Amino acid sequence: MSFDEVAVLLPDLTLTLRANLSEWYGIGSSIISSPDVRMREWSVFVRYQIQLADLQRRAILVKIRRHPDQSISESISSPGLKEEGRNDYEALKAIENFVSTAEDIPGENNNTNPYRYFSSEEKDHFCAVRPLAFFDPFSALVMEELNARPLRNMILNFKTAYHAGWQEQLSNWFYRSGRWLRVYHEQLGKLHEGPFFSDDIHAALEKSINVIEPFHDFDFTLARKVLRQTRAAYKDRNLSFGLLHWNFDCANFLVAEDNRIGILDPHFIDGPIYMDIAKIMTDLQTYRLQTLSYGLFIREKVMQKFHRSILQGYFGSEQPDEVAINLYCIYAVLDKWQIDEEAEHEHGSEHGWLHQFIQSHATWRRKYFMKLLSAYVDRLQKLLP
């Protein structure tokens, strides 16, 4: 998909936006910049600057889901991608609603029901993207851009991140991430019981190992054995299921200038809640700088501190299921590793110097992934009955 294909859509998209501005921002609001197009592998983003009648400014971000092997017209006509876009819009509306309007349940003691809503004090710690519309002809999600930066960018900002209170600040943000995720699951997820270790999860783990194994001389026998033992031991046990965020990582975790946090890119995918927990717990561990530094970019004790903060935010005084945590962290690590290998071998030539840099560190990176996977497999093995 080329920029020229997207450019064909821009005149009609811009006209449609102009027709809706007065509804969203009042009479006198106007677009004051040319659209800025940002191409991503699975999405196209178009950014507009808006000026209100009182001269305040906003930014509108239009997200069009795309398939890398399709033209833009094919992508926006795809029923599957269109449905995903509508689901994104509905999820953002629900998130905005519970962040802005949720209150403590009258007459109930928060100590006995601490997760039903954010408390009145906590609400000031969270913000939400404002969804404006879903334009069906363009299969486009339209939202007001949140004035915030991804947590991952802040971690990588050496000038500001590594001050004396860095660990405490990050721990606080990760605590809030766990808190936000719990409310998200309970408010949007309609929690229900599901299999501890489903056939789908088993198949996904096997697929990941099969993709990875040809590029690594490590024997995956122990990992397979432990996963089989876990499946046998917990075949009659259930976990809480709900609608997952599915992509809950530090790139979609935003921190605003006033220190509030917001979340981007939720999905309506039914599954075990530990999937989301594992995604945020393993995100920094599997991030490229961590793999290329063999785990030295953020040391193990610091990482453990962040993990505790996430779990405390999500579970409070409850006891998390350690078996589920380690099982789904294995899933998250293998999933990231599989994506990493596929990107290197299937799309490497498209990334130029970056691909060459990654490829030159491939052996080192694979050893780190194996080290990380072995740690989770070992923990899981020790917890088995």
Secondary structure as GFF3:
##gff-version 3
##sequence-region A 1 385
A	DSSP	alpha_helix	3	25	.	.	.	ID=ss1
A	DSSP	beta_strand	30	31	.	.	.	ID=ss2
A	DSSP	beta_strand	36	39	.	.	.	ID=ss3
A	DSSP	beta_strand	43	51	.	.	.	ID=ss4
A	DSSP	beta_strand	57	65	.	.	.	ID=ss5
A	DSSP	alpha_helix	72	77	.	.	.	ID=ss6
A	DSSP	alpha_helix	79	101	.	.	.	ID=ss7
A	DSSP	three_ten_helix	122	125	.	.	.	ID=ss8
A	DSSP	beta_strand	130	135	.	.	.	ID=ss9
A	DSSP	three_ten_helix	136	138	.	.	.	ID=ss10
A	DSSP	beta_strand	140	144	.	.	.	ID=ss11
A	DSSP	beta_strand	148	150	.	.	.	ID=ss12
A	DSSP	alpha_helix	151	155	.	.	.	ID=ss13
A	DSSP	alpha_helix	158	161	.	.	.	ID=ss14
A	DSSP	alpha_helix	166	188	.	.	.	ID=ss15
A	DSSP	beta_strand	192	195	.	.	.	ID=ss16
A	DSSP	alpha_helix	199	212	.	.	.	ID=ss17
A	DSSP	three_ten_helix	213	215	.	.	.	ID=ss18
A	DSSP	alpha_helix	221	233	.	.	.	ID=ss19
A	DSSP	beta_strand	238	244	.	.	.	ID=ss20
A	DSSP	beta_strand	253	256	.	.	.	ID=ss21
A	DSSP	beta_strand	261	263	.	.	.	ID=ss22
A	DSSP	beta_strand	269	272	.	.	.	ID=ss23
A	DSSP	alpha_helix	273	286	.	.	.	ID=ss24
A	DSSP	alpha_helix	288	292	.	.	.	ID=ss25
A	DSSP	alpha_helix	300	315	.	.	.	ID=ss26
A	DSSP	alpha_helix	322	346	.	.	.	ID=ss27
A	DSSP	three_ten_helix	348	351	.	.	.	ID=ss28
A	DSSP	alpha_helix	352	360	.	.	.	ID=ss29
A	DSSP	alpha_helix	362	383	.	.	.	ID=ss30
###
